[in-house]
Amino acid sequence: IRTVHVDAHVPNRYFSNMSDIDDTIGAKVLQLRKSAGLKQEDVARAAGISRPFLSLLERGERGWSADLLVTVGTALGVGAAGLLPDPPQANEDRAAG
């Protein structure tokens, strides 16, 4: 088994740091939740987390684990992949095509 360490302060090609990813996913969760007409309590209960914790996630004040992506994404009906931002390159390819 190989362990990979990700430093939250090392830039990558999509985000300047890992907190940008947390902010982006949190904003997407908020948008999906509101567009579905769901309350934080509804999503939190379905995901098995507390409402205050969901609030922190939506505001980007807590990090997203793979488990959280799965449970919150499932609660919103989009799965984990539905919470992930599109990479910039994918957006550019779509605009060109």
All heavy atoms as an XYZ file, in Angstrom:
722
protein
N       0.850     -1.184      0.000
C       0.000      0.000      0.000
C       0.885      1.232      0.000
O       1.802      1.337      0.806
C      -0.924      0.017      1.235
C      -1.853     -1.191      1.184
C      -1.707      1.312      1.288
C      -2.725     -1.318      2.400
N       0.584      2.137     -0.886
C       1.348      3.372     -1.000
C       0.535      4.531     -0.446
O      -0.629      4.705     -0.802
C       1.670      3.623     -2.463
C       2.690      4.688     -2.665
C       3.052      4.756     -4.112
N       2.782      6.116     -4.513
C       2.749      6.545     -5.743
N       2.936      5.712     -6.719
N       2.518      7.790     -6.014
N       1.113      5.317      0.424
C       0.444      6.470      0.992
C       0.950      7.732      0.304
O       2.147      7.907      0.115
C       0.725      6.564      2.508
O       0.292      5.358      3.115
C       0.004      7.742      3.116
N       0.017      8.577     -0.075
C       0.370      9.836     -0.720
C      -0.028     10.964      0.218
O      -1.162     11.022      0.682
C      -0.356      9.994     -2.069
C      -0.041     11.332     -2.695
C       0.001      8.854     -2.995
N       0.917     11.839      0.516
C       0.647     12.981      1.378
C       0.375     14.199      0.506
O       1.116     14.490     -0.413
C       1.851     13.260      2.287
C       1.705     14.511      3.081
N       0.856     14.606      4.144
C       2.288     15.719      2.940
C       0.930     15.832      4.639
N       1.788     16.517      3.918
N      -0.728     14.871      0.782
C      -1.057     16.092      0.052
C      -0.938     17.257      1.017
O      -1.610     17.300      2.034
C      -2.499     16.028     -0.510
C      -2.852     17.329     -1.207
C      -2.648     14.851     -1.447
N      -0.066     18.171      0.705
C       0.122     19.365      1.523
C      -0.906     20.408      1.091
O      -0.994     20.755     -0.083
C       1.542     19.907      1.337
C       1.872     21.047      2.277
O       0.937     21.697      2.785
O       3.065     21.279      2.504
N      -1.685     20.905      2.030
C      -2.739     21.870      1.720
C      -2.206     23.177      1.167
O      -2.950     23.960      0.609
C      -3.576     22.137      2.971
N      -0.938     23.427      1.285
C      -0.388     24.697      0.829
C       0.439     24.580     -0.448
O       1.059     25.536     -0.868
C       0.447     25.329      1.941
C      -0.357     25.551      3.178
N      -1.346     26.499      3.248
C      -0.356     24.925      4.363
C      -1.911     26.456      4.445
N      -1.329     25.503      5.138
N       0.424     23.406     -1.060
C       1.157     23.218     -2.304
C       0.183     23.412     -3.457
O      -0.821     22.715     -3.549
C       1.788     21.810     -2.379
C       2.423     21.589     -3.744
C       2.806     21.634     -1.273
N       0.438     24.381     -4.333
C      -0.493     24.618     -5.435
C      -0.510     23.449     -6.416
O       0.484     22.762     -6.598
C       0.041     25.887     -6.096
C       1.384     26.127     -5.539
C       1.558     25.292     -4.316
N      -1.642     23.229     -7.032
C      -1.717     22.269     -8.121
C      -2.238     23.004     -9.351
O      -2.418     24.210     -9.320
C      -2.583     21.050     -7.739
C      -4.038     21.424     -7.525
O      -4.596     22.251     -8.225
N      -4.653     20.795     -6.548
N      -2.506     22.292    -10.426
C      -2.857     22.998    -11.652
C      -4.288     23.512    -11.690
O      -4.639     24.267    -12.579
C      -2.572     22.133    -12.866
C      -3.341     20.871    -12.920
C      -2.857     20.036    -14.054
N      -3.980     19.737    -14.936
C      -3.938     18.856    -15.886
N      -2.836     18.208    -16.123
N      -4.981     18.618    -16.627
N      -5.140     23.124    -10.744
C      -6.520     23.577    -10.730
C      -6.832     24.581     -9.625
O      -7.646     25.458     -9.803
C      -7.476     22.390    -10.598
C      -7.320     21.369    -11.681
C      -7.049     20.052    -11.389
C      -7.428     21.735    -13.019
C      -6.904     19.109    -12.390
C      -7.279     20.799    -14.030
C      -7.028     19.490    -13.712
O      -6.886     18.567    -14.694
N      -6.195     24.431     -8.477
C      -6.507     25.259     -7.317
C      -5.222     25.751     -6.689
O      -4.215     25.053     -6.691
C      -7.304     24.461     -6.273
C      -8.635     24.008     -6.792
C      -8.803     22.739     -7.311
C      -9.720     24.862     -6.773
C     -10.019     22.321     -7.801
C     -10.950     24.458     -7.262
C     -11.100     23.185     -7.780
N      -5.267     26.941     -6.101
C      -4.061     27.471     -5.478
C      -3.750     26.735     -4.182
O      -2.603     26.655     -3.790
C      -4.201     28.969     -5.225
O      -5.282     29.217     -4.357
N      -4.745     26.206     -3.496
C      -4.513     25.375     -2.313
C      -5.749     24.528     -2.049
O      -6.791     24.720     -2.671
C      -4.098     26.210     -1.099
C      -5.164     27.172     -0.658
O      -6.310     26.792     -0.439
N      -4.814     28.444     -0.543
N      -5.639     23.579     -1.140
C      -6.726     22.641     -0.890
C      -7.969     23.319     -0.323
O      -9.076     22.849     -0.550
C      -6.268     21.520      0.052
C      -5.207     20.601     -0.552
S      -5.693     19.804     -2.087
C      -6.827     18.584     -1.455
N      -7.821     24.443      0.375
C      -9.011     25.110      0.902
C      -9.876     25.659     -0.224
O     -11.085     25.793     -0.070
C      -8.637     26.200      1.904
O      -7.997     27.267      1.256
N      -9.274     25.962     -1.386
C     -10.068     26.386     -2.538
C     -10.998     25.264     -2.989
O     -12.134     25.509     -3.394
C      -9.172     26.794     -3.707
C      -8.432     28.096     -3.468
O      -8.785     28.832     -2.529
O      -7.482     28.363     -4.227
N     -10.521     24.037     -2.913
C     -11.350     22.891     -3.284
C     -12.510     22.774     -2.301
O     -13.658     22.573     -2.704
C     -10.520     21.594     -3.311
C      -9.465     21.681     -4.401
C     -11.420     20.366     -3.518
C      -8.454     20.556     -4.374
N     -12.228     22.906     -1.006
C     -13.280     22.829      0.012
C     -14.330     23.911     -0.224
O     -15.529     23.648     -0.129
C     -12.689     22.969      1.413
C     -11.754     21.830      1.773
O     -11.899     20.721      1.220
O     -10.858     22.053      2.602
N     -13.894     25.126     -0.552
C     -14.819     26.232     -0.823
C     -15.687     25.930     -2.039
O     -16.897     26.158     -2.040
C     -14.060     27.535     -1.085
C     -13.366     28.088      0.146
O     -13.700     27.675      1.277
O     -12.481     28.935     -0.032
N     -15.061     25.415     -3.089
C     -15.765     25.135     -4.341
C     -16.799     24.030     -4.155
O     -17.941     24.157     -4.610
C     -14.756     24.747     -5.446
O     -13.833     25.824     -5.621
C     -15.447     24.462     -6.756
N     -16.413     22.957     -3.478
C     -17.354     21.864     -3.235
C     -18.475     22.335     -2.319
O     -19.651     22.045     -2.558
C     -16.639     20.626     -2.660
C     -15.667     20.051     -3.697
C     -17.652     19.563     -2.222
C     -14.760     18.956     -3.163
N     -18.133     23.079     -1.283
C     -19.152     23.591     -0.377
C     -20.169     24.463     -1.087
O     -21.382     24.345     -0.861
N     -19.698     25.337     -1.970
C     -20.602     26.209     -2.728
C     -21.503     25.389     -3.648
O     -22.689     25.697     -3.817
C     -19.796     27.226     -3.527
N     -20.950     24.330     -4.218
C     -21.744     23.474     -5.103
C     -22.814     22.736     -4.310
O     -23.948     22.602     -4.756
C     -20.839     22.496     -5.846
C     -21.539     21.799     -6.990
C     -20.542     21.183     -7.933
C     -21.233     20.669     -9.178
N     -20.275     20.106    -10.123
N     -22.455     22.259     -3.111
C     -23.436     21.583     -2.248
C     -24.562     22.557     -1.892
O     -25.748     22.205     -1.977
C     -22.758     21.031     -0.973
C     -23.786     20.626      0.074
C     -21.865     19.859     -1.324
N     -24.219     23.762     -1.511
C     -25.223     24.770     -1.167
C     -26.152     25.024     -2.350
O     -27.378     25.049     -2.197
C     -24.529     26.063     -0.734
C     -25.442     27.250     -0.412
C     -26.309     26.954      0.796
C     -24.599     28.497     -0.176
N     -25.586     25.204     -3.525
C     -26.387     25.470     -4.723
C     -27.310     24.296     -5.044
O     -28.496     24.480     -5.320
C     -25.455     25.776     -5.895
C     -26.153     26.104     -7.208
C     -26.327     24.885     -8.099
O     -25.442     24.049     -8.214
N     -27.471     24.773     -8.721
N     -26.776     23.075     -4.991
C     -27.594     21.886     -5.264
C     -28.706     21.723     -4.234
O     -29.846     21.397     -4.583
C     -26.715     20.635     -5.282
C     -25.778     20.476     -6.472
C     -24.765     19.353     -6.206
C     -26.563     20.201     -7.744
N     -28.355     21.941     -2.973
C     -29.347     21.796     -1.897
C     -30.486     22.785     -2.077
O     -31.666     22.431     -2.030
C     -28.678     21.985     -0.537
C     -29.655     21.867      0.630
C     -28.976     22.019      1.965
N     -28.327     23.288      2.184
C     -28.964     24.428      2.479
N     -30.285     24.466      2.542
N     -28.286     25.540      2.703
N     -30.133     24.052     -2.331
C     -31.165     25.081     -2.478
C     -32.005     24.862     -3.734
O     -33.222     25.036     -3.702
C     -30.529     26.467     -2.482
C     -30.059     26.866     -1.090
C     -29.675     28.315     -1.025
C     -29.417     28.678      0.428
N     -29.380     30.115      0.616
N     -31.368     24.459     -4.825
C     -32.127     24.241     -6.061
C     -33.075     23.048     -5.924
O     -34.096     22.990     -6.606
C     -31.203     24.070     -7.259
O     -30.477     22.878     -7.178
N     -32.753     22.112     -5.029
C     -33.631     20.970     -4.765
C     -34.698     21.305     -3.721
O     -35.557     20.470     -3.434
C     -32.808     19.768     -4.308
N     -34.619     22.505     -3.142
C     -35.588     22.909     -2.123
C     -35.423     22.178     -0.805
O     -36.381     22.001     -0.062
N     -34.198     21.754     -0.515
C     -33.930     21.010      0.715
C     -33.348     21.912      1.786
O     -32.617     22.861      1.490
C     -32.948     19.868      0.433
C     -33.417     18.797     -0.548
C     -32.266     17.871     -0.908
C     -34.576     18.022      0.046
N     -33.648     21.596      3.029
C     -33.053     22.290      4.170
C     -31.775     21.568      4.573
O     -31.599     20.386      4.268
C     -34.019     22.294      5.353
C     -35.288     23.058      5.090
C     -36.189     23.001      6.297
C     -37.479     23.753      6.023
N     -38.377     23.709      7.183
N     -30.917     22.276      5.276
C     -29.693     21.648      5.784
C     -30.030     20.423      6.620
O     -29.340     19.412      6.538
C     -28.869     22.641      6.613
C     -28.111     23.633      5.793
C     -27.281     24.570      6.649
O     -27.601     24.823      7.814
N     -26.213     25.087      6.068
N     -31.090     20.515      7.414
C     -31.480     19.384      8.263
C     -31.780     18.143      7.434
O     -31.426     17.027      7.818
C     -32.710     19.741      9.116
C     -32.451     20.788     10.166
C     -32.568     22.231      9.645
O     -32.945     22.443      8.465
O     -32.232     23.147     10.405
N     -32.456     18.339      6.286
C     -32.815     17.210      5.418
C     -31.574     16.498      4.888
O     -31.467     15.279      4.942
C     -33.656     17.693      4.226
C     -34.938     18.392      4.633
O     -35.526     18.013      5.679
O     -35.349     19.320      3.905
N     -30.642     17.284      4.360
C     -29.432     16.711      3.767
C     -28.550     16.096      4.850
O     -28.033     14.995      4.689
C     -28.659     17.773      2.957
C     -27.341     17.216      2.433
C     -29.522     18.284      1.811
N     -28.398     16.801      5.964
C     -27.560     16.298      7.052
C     -28.093     14.965      7.579
O     -27.320     14.014      7.768
C     -27.496     17.324      8.180
N     -29.393     14.885      7.781
C     -29.989     13.637      8.285
C     -29.760     12.499      7.290
O     -29.352     11.407      7.659
C     -31.485     13.832      8.553
C     -32.169     12.638      9.161
C     -33.646     12.843      9.532
N     -34.350     13.923      8.865
C     -34.577     15.135      9.405
N     -34.153     15.395     10.622
N     -35.234     16.050      8.735
N     -29.981     12.759      6.001
C     -29.797     11.729      4.979
C     -28.332     11.299      4.863
O     -28.040     10.142      4.550
C     -30.302     12.232      3.627
N     -27.417     12.234      5.134
C     -25.984     11.932      5.037
C     -25.407     11.381      6.339
O     -24.256     10.954      6.369
C     -25.220     13.192      4.631
N     -26.182     11.431      7.412
C     -25.706     10.922      8.692
C     -24.711     11.836      9.385
O     -23.829     11.366     10.109
N     -24.837     13.137      9.151
C     -23.980     14.129      9.813
C     -24.869     15.165     10.489
O     -26.079     15.201     10.263
C     -23.004     14.812      8.817
C     -23.770     15.544      7.714
C     -22.035     13.779      8.234
C     -22.887     16.327      6.754
N     -24.278     16.015     11.305
C     -25.072     17.034     11.984
C     -25.298     18.234     11.070
O     -24.513     18.496     10.151
C     -24.372     17.494     13.269
O     -23.216     18.249     12.955
N     -26.365     18.972     11.313
C     -26.650     20.167     10.541
C     -25.549     21.212     10.686
O     -25.107     21.799      9.691
C     -28.011     20.762     10.921
C     -28.424     21.872      9.935
C     -29.166     23.032     10.568
N     -28.618     23.546     11.788
C     -27.640     24.457     11.855
N     -27.073     24.935     10.783
N     -27.216     24.886     13.026
N     -25.021     21.461     11.910
C     -23.922     22.430     12.017
C     -22.683     22.010     11.218
O     -22.004     22.859     10.638
C     -23.624     22.471     13.520
C     -24.892     22.052     14.179
C     -25.493     21.032     13.244
N     -22.403     20.708     11.158
C     -21.252     20.251     10.389
C     -21.481     20.476      8.892
O     -20.582     20.911      8.170
C     -20.946     18.786     10.681
C     -19.675     18.288     10.051
C     -18.453     18.873     10.352
C     -19.691     17.245      9.148
C     -17.273     18.427      9.765
C     -18.525     16.789      8.557
C     -17.306     17.390      8.860
N     -22.693     20.206      8.411
C     -23.009     20.476      7.011
C     -22.845     21.961      6.711
O     -22.319     22.329      5.664
C     -24.427     20.012      6.659
C     -24.860     20.291      5.225
C     -23.956     19.566      4.226
C     -26.309     19.912      5.018
N     -23.256     22.799      7.627
C     -23.095     24.242      7.447
C     -21.617     24.610      7.295
O     -21.250     25.411      6.419
C     -23.709     24.989      8.636
O     -23.532     26.374      8.500
N     -20.770     24.037      8.125
C     -19.327     24.284      8.016
C     -18.779     23.808      6.670
O     -17.953     24.486      6.053
C     -18.577     23.590      9.158
C     -18.809     24.144     10.560
C     -18.201     23.208     11.600
C     -18.236     25.538     10.685
N     -19.246     22.656      6.210
C     -18.807     22.134      4.916
C     -19.241     23.061      3.782
O     -18.457     23.360      2.878
C     -19.377     20.727      4.685
C     -18.793     19.610      5.535
C     -19.658     18.359      5.425
C     -17.364     19.312      5.123
N     -20.486     23.517      3.826
C     -20.990     24.408      2.781
C     -20.201     25.720      2.726
O     -20.031     26.295      1.651
C     -22.471     24.719      3.004
C     -23.387     23.576      2.670
C     -24.861     23.907      2.824
O     -25.197     24.952      3.448
O     -25.686     23.137      2.338
N     -19.745     26.181      3.854
C     -18.976     27.440      3.904
C     -17.483     27.227      3.645
O     -16.716     28.186      3.647
C     -19.178     28.112      5.266
C     -20.607     28.588      5.498
C     -20.753     29.498      6.708
N     -20.050     29.055      7.882
C     -20.606     28.442      8.928
N     -21.884     28.154      8.915
N     -19.883     28.108      9.966
N     -17.076     25.987      3.423
C     -15.671     25.703      3.155
C     -14.789     25.773      4.377
O     -13.574     25.880      4.277
N     -15.402     25.675      5.561
C     -14.644     25.768      6.803
C     -14.187     24.414      7.321
O     -13.488     24.342      8.325
C     -15.475     26.501      7.860
C     -15.714     27.949      7.481
C     -16.551     28.702      8.496
O     -16.685     28.228      9.649
O     -17.073     29.763      8.128
N     -14.587     23.349      6.661
C     -14.126     21.994      6.982
C     -13.779     21.297      5.680
O     -14.367     21.571      4.637
C     -15.196     21.179      7.724
C     -15.449     21.644      9.144
C     -14.228     21.392     10.026
N     -14.447     21.763     11.388
C     -14.158     22.948     11.919
N     -13.660     23.903     11.176
N     -14.377     23.195     13.190
N     -12.840     20.369      5.766
C     -12.399     19.654      4.575
C     -13.329     18.508      4.218
O     -14.025     17.963      5.067
N     -13.286     18.151      2.957
C     -14.111     17.067      2.427
C     -13.300     15.780      2.332
O     -12.283     15.743      1.661
C     -14.628     17.437      1.043
C     -15.702     18.464      1.102
C     -15.537     19.818      1.138
C     -17.093     18.225      1.191
N     -16.750     20.429      1.226
C     -17.733     19.476      1.260
C     -17.872     17.078      1.208
C     -19.111     19.608      1.348
C     -19.244     17.203      1.295
C     -19.858     18.452      1.357
N     -13.775     14.737      2.979
C     -13.164     13.408      2.830
C     -13.923     12.674      1.721
O     -15.007     13.095      1.301
C     -13.281     12.619      4.136
O     -14.644     12.297      4.396
N     -13.359     11.580      1.279
C     -14.043     10.759      0.269
C     -15.390     10.269      0.804
O     -16.398     10.281      0.080
C     -13.168      9.588     -0.138
N     -15.426      9.871      2.078
C     -16.680      9.404      2.680
C     -17.740     10.496      2.674
O     -18.908     10.242      2.376
C     -16.460      8.924      4.117
C     -15.734      7.595      4.193
O     -15.690      6.879      3.171
O     -15.210      7.277      5.271
N     -17.335     11.723      3.011
C     -18.291     12.834      3.012
C     -18.800     13.132      1.605
O     -19.986     13.411      1.414
C     -17.671     14.092      3.616
C     -17.537     14.115      5.127
C     -16.691     15.308      5.564
C     -18.914     14.173      5.777
N     -17.913     13.084      0.627
C     -18.350     13.300     -0.754
C     -19.415     12.278     -1.148
O     -20.426     12.630     -1.764
C     -17.164     13.211     -1.717
C     -16.188     14.375     -1.696
C     -14.953     14.034     -2.515
C     -16.842     15.645     -2.222
N     -19.202     11.028     -0.770
C     -20.151      9.969     -1.115
C     -21.474     10.172     -0.388
O     -22.546     10.154     -1.007
C     -19.562      8.576     -0.814
C     -20.624      7.483     -0.938
C     -18.387      8.287     -1.741
N     -21.427     10.368      0.922
C     -22.681     10.442      1.683
C     -23.478     11.713      1.373
O     -24.693     11.646      1.200
C     -22.441     10.330      3.206
O     -21.548     11.360      3.627
C     -21.873      8.979      3.573
N     -22.813     12.849      1.276
C     -23.532     14.094      0.971
C     -23.994     14.082     -0.486
O     -25.129     14.477     -0.788
C     -22.665     15.332      1.300
C     -23.350     16.613      0.839
C     -22.376     15.402      2.797
N     -23.136     13.614     -1.383
C     -23.544     13.514     -2.787
C     -24.739     12.597     -2.970
O     -25.666     12.911     -3.728
N     -24.750     11.480     -2.263
C     -25.884     10.559     -2.325
C     -27.132     11.209     -1.746
O     -28.223     11.089     -2.317
C     -25.551      9.253     -1.576
O     -24.406      8.659     -2.199
C     -26.714      8.275     -1.610
N     -26.994     11.919     -0.640
C     -28.133     12.601     -0.031
C     -28.741     13.636     -0.978
O     -29.944     13.879     -0.953
C     -27.708     13.263      1.282
N     -27.897     14.234     -1.819
C     -28.373     15.232     -2.787
C     -28.795     14.609     -4.118
O     -29.265     15.310     -5.016
C     -27.292     16.281     -3.031
C     -27.035     17.228     -1.868
C     -25.758     18.022     -2.092
C     -28.230     18.168     -1.679
N     -28.582     13.293     -4.258
C     -28.992     12.607     -5.474
C     -28.049     12.766     -6.650
O     -28.430     12.498     -7.789
N     -26.804     13.204     -6.392
C     -25.861     13.413     -7.493
C     -24.620     12.540     -7.380
O     -23.804     12.524     -8.303
C     -25.434     14.902     -7.601
C     -26.629     15.776     -7.909
C     -24.712     15.368     -6.353
N     -24.451     11.843     -6.278
C     -23.257     11.039     -6.053
C     -22.039     11.909     -5.801
O     -22.093     13.131     -5.904
N     -20.945     11.266     -5.471
C     -19.712     11.990     -5.155
C     -19.223     12.805     -6.347
O     -18.820     13.960     -6.218
C     -18.626     11.016     -4.694
N     -19.262     12.221     -7.542
C     -18.763     12.906     -8.736
C     -19.552     14.175     -9.028
O     -19.011     15.134     -9.570
C     -18.794     11.974     -9.936
N     -20.813     14.197     -8.643
C     -21.645     15.371     -8.876
C     -21.264     16.571     -8.030
O     -21.704     17.683     -8.305
N     -20.445     16.349     -7.007
C     -20.002     17.448     -6.150
C     -18.650     18.005     -6.576
O     -18.266     19.089     -6.136
C     -19.903     16.986     -4.692
C     -21.176     16.444     -4.058
C     -20.910     16.082     -2.601
C     -22.312     17.435     -4.174
N     -17.947     17.272     -7.411
C     -16.605     17.694     -7.802
C     -16.663     18.752     -8.895
O     -17.489     18.677     -9.804
C     -15.797     16.495     -8.293
C     -15.587     15.390     -7.260
C     -14.857     14.216     -7.910
C     -14.823     15.902     -6.061
N     -15.777     19.734     -8.813
C     -15.747     20.761     -9.866
C     -15.171     20.195    -11.152
O     -14.368     19.255    -11.126
C     -14.833     21.838     -9.282
C     -13.986     21.131     -8.287
C     -14.811     19.985     -7.757
N     -15.595     20.741    -12.257
C     -15.006     20.362    -13.539
C     -13.613     20.952    -13.618
O     -13.412     22.121    -13.252
C     -15.830     20.909    -14.708
C     -17.198     20.258    -14.808
O     -17.312     19.076    -14.432
O     -18.128     20.931    -15.256
N     -12.647     20.186    -14.108
C     -11.309     20.761    -14.277
C     -11.349     21.843    -15.355
O     -12.132     21.752    -16.297
C     -10.430     19.586    -14.697
C     -11.346     18.473    -15.028
C     -12.687     18.788    -14.467
N     -10.537     22.870    -15.230
C     -10.546     23.967    -16.208
C     -10.367     23.486    -17.644
O     -10.999     23.999    -18.546
C      -9.372     24.847    -15.776
C      -9.224     24.569    -14.321
C      -9.608     23.125    -14.154
N      -9.530     22.479    -17.864
C      -9.287     21.991    -19.211
C     -10.569     21.435    -19.832
O     -10.838     21.660    -21.006
C      -8.210     20.915    -19.209
C      -7.881     20.415    -20.613
C      -6.774     19.386    -20.603
O      -6.241     19.044    -19.555
N      -6.421     18.888    -21.751
N     -11.391     20.749    -19.053
C     -12.639     20.197    -19.575
C     -13.561     21.322    -20.031
O     -14.240     21.212    -21.039
C     -13.323     19.336    -18.520
N     -13.617     22.412    -19.284
C     -14.445     23.546    -19.660
C     -13.961     24.155    -20.969
O     -14.743     24.549    -21.816
C     -14.435     24.614    -18.564
C     -15.156     24.155    -17.312
O     -16.036     23.306    -17.379
N     -14.770     24.699    -16.175
N     -12.638     24.273    -21.149
C     -12.085     24.847    -22.369
C     -12.381     23.953    -23.560
O     -12.716     24.432    -24.639
C     -10.578     25.032    -22.215
C     -10.213     26.097    -21.200
C      -8.725     26.100    -20.851
O      -7.939     25.412    -21.534
O      -8.358     26.773    -19.871
N     -12.285     22.628    -23.392
C     -12.571     21.698    -24.477
C     -14.031     21.800    -24.919
O     -14.332     21.768    -26.103
C     -12.275     20.257    -24.062
C     -10.769     19.977    -23.907
O      -9.966     20.787    -24.406
O     -10.434     18.959    -23.298
N     -14.962     21.928    -23.977
C     -16.374     22.045    -24.300
C     -16.655     23.333    -25.065
O     -17.443     23.356    -25.985
C     -17.226     22.009    -23.033
C     -17.576     20.591    -22.636
C     -18.565     20.597    -21.517
N     -17.842     19.966    -20.402
C     -18.005     20.263    -19.156
N     -18.850     21.159    -18.769
N     -17.314     19.648    -18.229
N     -16.018     24.420    -24.677
C     -16.239     25.699    -25.329
C     -15.726     25.655    -26.775
O     -16.312     26.274    -27.656
C     -15.540     26.810    -24.561
N     -14.652     24.931    -27.014
C     -14.078     24.842    -28.350
C     -14.880     23.915    -29.260
O     -14.849     24.052    -30.466
C     -12.627     24.356    -28.263
N     -15.597     22.944    -28.665
C     -16.301     21.929    -29.452
C     -17.669     22.292    -29.712
O     -18.456     22.394    -30.421
